[in-house]
């Protein structure tokens, strides 16, 4: 029997925060197809990410706030099987495109399991978990979506036109990922998980994120200039402005009282504002880069 608790632990709405990577891949995909767009979106956002969320919740058994759940309900045994069902459905949907896309879903899922499974628990290792999470949720997810959207193969992952934008998404996540851990120091310490944020400290996490936000901004500016898309560059900077403003305001409060403001509500606020503006930007970039609107006379 599937419990309401397990359905909540899937945290399906949390997929919103990873959608910018999908829309970025969609904007650069040369061979659009309506059914492939639908299959890739469903496989990743409705099944793969929730499967990962549920699996990690099953082994973490958090009692305090986690991403997408301020008060997580008690974990029940059916959560494990529900997460496995969602994982299997993601792979099956992947086969609707090709076996390469399905196998990439498999790889992503296995790495995600290794992140929390007690036998491996990558989460215990601060730098490894930081790098792996940013790499797989960024570059690998971008490449996986690109492969699925255009019905391509594993060799696509080594193409410069995939590596460069894919690594840009990883840069974004390497900056923001530690910020999602600042309110979980107590819970992580009790479990013996030395996350990067715990290692850096609260203020150190913000200084670290600040450096990566600057690097990410410079990298995206270079990318759009290289593509002769200065008009897109200004829209990108406009989309980033409220995100950076929120971060700086949050950072100013952290400097006055780190323990008080390293909270779930501030971290989720950062996630929400980032997702809204980055999703909006990459949807705009999809229309601009593909010139689809011009086909319809806009």
Residue pairs with C-beta under 8 A, 6 or more apart in sequence:
1 78
2 78
2 82
3 76
3 78
3 79
4 73
5 73
5 74
5 75
5 76
5 79
6 54
6 75
6 76
6 78
6 79
6 82
7 82
8 69
8 72
8 73
9 53
9 54
9 57
9 58
9 69
9 72
9 73
9 75
9 79
10 50
10 51
10 53
10 54
10 82
10 83
10 86
11 50
11 53
11 54
11 57
11 67
11 68
11 69
12 46
12 50
13 68
14 49
14 50
14 53
14 67
14 68
15 44
15 45
15 46
15 49
15 50
16 275
16 279
17 67
17 271
17 274
17 275
18 44
18 45
18 49
18 137
18 141
19 45
19 275
19 279
20 169
20 172
20 275
20 278
20 279
20 281
20 282
21 137
21 138
21 141
21 142
21 145
21 169
22 40
22 41
22 44
22 45
22 141
22 145
23 279
23 282
23 283
23 285
23 286
24 142
24 165
24 168
24 169
24 282
24 285
25 142
25 143
25 145
25 146
25 149
25 165
26 32
26 37
26 145
26 149
26 282
26 286
27 282
27 285
27 286
27 288
27 289
27 290
28 146
28 161
28 165
28 289
29 146
29 149
29 150
30 150
31 149
31 150
31 151
32 149
32 290
33 149
33 151
35 96
36 97
36 148
36 149
36 150
36 151
37 149
39 93
39 94
39 96
39 97
39 148
40 97
40 101
40 145
40 148
40 149
42 93
43 90
43 93
43 94
43 101
43 105
43 148
44 90
44 105
44 141
44 144
44 145
47 86
47 87
47 89
47 90
47 93
48 86
48 87
48 90
48 105
48 108
48 109
50 83
50 86
51 83
51 84
51 86
51 87
51 90
51 109
51 112
52 83
52 108
52 109
52 112
52 113
53 68
53 83
54 79
54 80
54 82
54 83
54 86
55 80
55 83
55 84
55 87
55 112
55 113
55 116
56 112
56 115
56 116
57 66
57 72
57 75
57 79
58 75
58 79
58 80
58 83
59 116
59 117
59 118
60 66
60 116
60 191
61 75
62 72
62 184
62 187
63 72
63 187
64 72
64 184
64 186
64 187
65 71
65 72
65 183
65 184
65 264
66 72
66 184
67 180
67 268
67 271
68 268
70 264
70 265
70 268
87 109
90 105
90 109
91 102
91 105
91 106
91 109
92 102
94 101
94 102
94 103
94 104
94 105
94 148
95 101
95 102
97 148
97 151
98 151
98 153
100 147
100 152
100 153
100 154
101 144
101 147
101 148
101 151
103 154
104 140
104 143
104 144
104 147
104 148
104 154
105 144
107 140
108 136
108 140
108 141
108 144
111 132
111 136
112 136
114 120
114 121
114 122
115 121
115 122
115 123
115 129
115 132
115 133
116 122
116 123
121 193
122 128
122 129
122 132
123 129
123 193
123 195
124 192
124 193
124 194
125 194
126 194
126 195
126 196
126 198
126 199
127 196
129 195
129 196
130 174
130 177
130 178
130 195
130 196
131 174
133 173
133 177
134 170
134 171
134 173
134 174
134 177
135 170
137 170
137 173
137 177
138 166
138 167
138 169
138 170
138 171
138 172
138 173
138 174
139 163
139 166
139 167
139 169
139 170
140 157
140 166
141 169
142 162
142 165
142 166
142 169
143 156
143 157
143 162
143 166
146 152
146 156
146 162
146 166
147 153
147 154
147 156
147 157
150 156
156 162
157 163
164 223
165 223
168 216
168 219
168 220
168 223
171 212
171 215
171 216
171 219
172 216
172 278
174 212
175 208
175 209
175 211
175 212
175 213
175 215
175 216
176 209
176 212
176 270
176 271
176 274
177 196
178 195
178 196
178 197
178 200
178 205
178 208
178 209
179 197
179 205
179 206
179 209
179 267
179 270
180 267
180 271
181 188
181 195
181 196
181 197
181 198
181 205
182 197
182 202
182 205
182 206
182 262
182 267
183 262
183 263
183 264
183 266
183 267
184 195
184 197
185 195
185 197
185 198
185 202
185 262
188 194
188 195
188 198
189 198
196 205
196 208
197 205
200 207
200 208
202 254
202 258
202 259
202 262
203 254
203 255
203 258
206 250
206 251
206 254
209 247
210 247
210 251
213 244
213 247
217 237
217 240
220 233
220 236
221 233
221 236
221 237
224 230
224 232
224 233
224 236
225 233
229 288
229 289
231 288
232 285
232 288
232 289
235 281
235 284
235 285
235 288
236 281
236 285
239 277
239 278
239 280
239 281
240 277
242 273
242 277
243 270
243 273
243 274
243 277
243 278
246 269
246 270
246 273
247 270
250 261
250 266
250 269
250 270
253 260
253 261
253 266
254 261
254 262
286 292
287 293
